Amino acid sequence: MRDVIIIGGGPAGSTLARLIGKDFNVVLIDKKNKDEEKTTFKKPCGGLIAPDAQRALARFQLQIPTEVLANPQIFAVKTIDLQSKLITHYQRFYLNVNRHRFDSWMLSLVQDADVIEDARVIKIEKTSIGYEVTYIKDDKQYIEKGRMLVGADGADSIVRKTFFKRKIRQYMAIQQVFNASLTKPLYASLFDHTLTDSYGWGLIKDDELIFGAALPLQDSRKNFELLKSRSEIYDFNTQQPLFTEACLVNSPKSIGEIECGESNVFLIGESAGFISPSSLEGISYALDSALALAKAMRKSDIIKAYKINCRRLKTKIWLKHLKSIVLYTPLFRRLVMMSKLDSITLED
């Protein structure tokens, strides 16, 4: 019988396992393989580490290895409103990384917990003394038993779907990879309110162009293709994708959609709803919510302590929601872009 079963080995799950492994008998079950050539799952993600995430890594005294970084490093974002044809550049300090290597590096830091890779959880059951998690690995079925269960398994969380009814707004994130024909470094944010009330992105990463978008679930693939076609006049060559990736992404409309857990079932990271509704940045929230739960696990009433520890995160998401109203309301966004407030002028 384990003390804690963690489902999901992204930044949230790996951080929690690293923080509590010395004090608890922990197993982490993840569907990825750290070997980039062997893994059957890669998270569709632009792979940019935002300043908030950098700050969270700094608190843990973690330094990203050079082999995780991607080229080029980018210091400006090109913001394009496809309907009004407005273009504005803003200075930003992102780290460009290979997301799979980043997640694998975070998972490699787990020393005091058992990690089961390449495993797919198919069923979770509550028992009289805890929880049973059934998973498949190498075409064989296994069961892990534990007193406490943590869902760190992202937007399509089996833990959240099994134990909680609280709904959360979701988008379909679709991303395609192309051979890069651009020679200049690029990171672009694309807005088109007729296709999505979120945004699209395009960036260069290691001689490849990544083009993606978060779209409402209905007609997501059709609207993605429309976004691609409308972006071509801005020198995005998106005719021949090397491959396509897609996954659900959470984007809370309010803090009422956040679910921390109950009893001995806890949610952290995106599975709980800890993700920015304005930028869809989730790594900082993954690390911070994992730390919040790790600290709570030293208390007698874990769920009460965890919810208290998450108040700051909820406030942060509420503020990001206010920002998203400005960002995704066409009139407000265009007024901000036209004002050139905090923008930069690029020199040839």
PyMOL commands that set and color helices and strands:
alter all, ss='L'
color gray80, all
select helices_A, chain A and resi 11-20+51-59+66-68+99-108+158-163+220-234+255-257+269-271+283-296+302-309+311-328+330-339
alter helices_A, ss='H'
color red, helices_A
select strands_A, chain A and resi 2-7+26-29+48-49+76-81+86-91+95-96+114-116+120-126+131-137+140-151+170-179+187-191+200-205+208-215+243-250+261-262+265-267+343-344
alter strands_A, ss='S'
color yellow, strands_A
deselect
rebuild
show_as cartoon
